């Protein structure tokens, strides 16, 4: 399973490198294409686990002036 993240930065918020550091510390890695970051689960995850992970992303980015879109896909 993979979770993809598309990030939209606000010019009044955190820098792109700061946001990248936060996401990479959570296990995301940069991704090229339609999304900015990808998280490799290494297994299938439940909908509940995916939602809890999205909650963690939101908490980590809180106050940084970042909007994000998350999409989890079973591979």
N, C-alpha and C positions, 0 to 999 in steps of 0.2 A: 504494500500500500504506500502511496505517496500523498503528501499534502503540499499543495502549491499555494504560493502567496504572491499576490500582486499588491505592491505598495505605492501609495500616493503620498508624497511629502508636501507639507505646508512650508512656505518660505519663512514663516515665523516660528517653525518648530525645530526639532533636532536636525543635525546634518545627516546626509545620506550615509556617511561612514559610521556615525554613532548608531544609527538604526541598523546598519549591517552588522556591527559588532554585537548588538543585543540579540539579533536573530541568529547569528552564527553561534553565539554562546548557548542557544537553545537547541542547536543541532541542525539548523537550516544551512543550506549551502547555496551560493549564487547560482542562478539558472538563466540561460538565454532562451528567448522565445516569448511566448505569451505571458509568462510569469517571471517575477524577479528572483524568487527563492523557492527551493524545494526541500522537503523533509522526508527522508526515507525511513519508513517504519521498520522495514525488514520482516514484516509479518502483516497479516490482515488485522485491522483494528475495528472495533465496534463503532456504531454511530455515537454512542455515549462517550467513548474514549476520544473520538474526533472532536466532539463538542467541548470536552474538558480541555483538550489541547488548544483549541481556538480561544477558550477563556484565558489560558495561560499566556498566549500571544497577546491578547488584548491587555492583560494586566502588565506585561512587560513593556508594552508600547504606550501605556497610559501617560499622558502629560507631554508626549513628544511631538504632538501635532501631526500624527500619522493616521491616515485612513488605509484600510487594507481589505482585500478580498481573499477569502480562503476557499480552497476546493480540495477535497480529499477524494482520491480515485484508487479503487482496487485494481491491481495490475495482474 
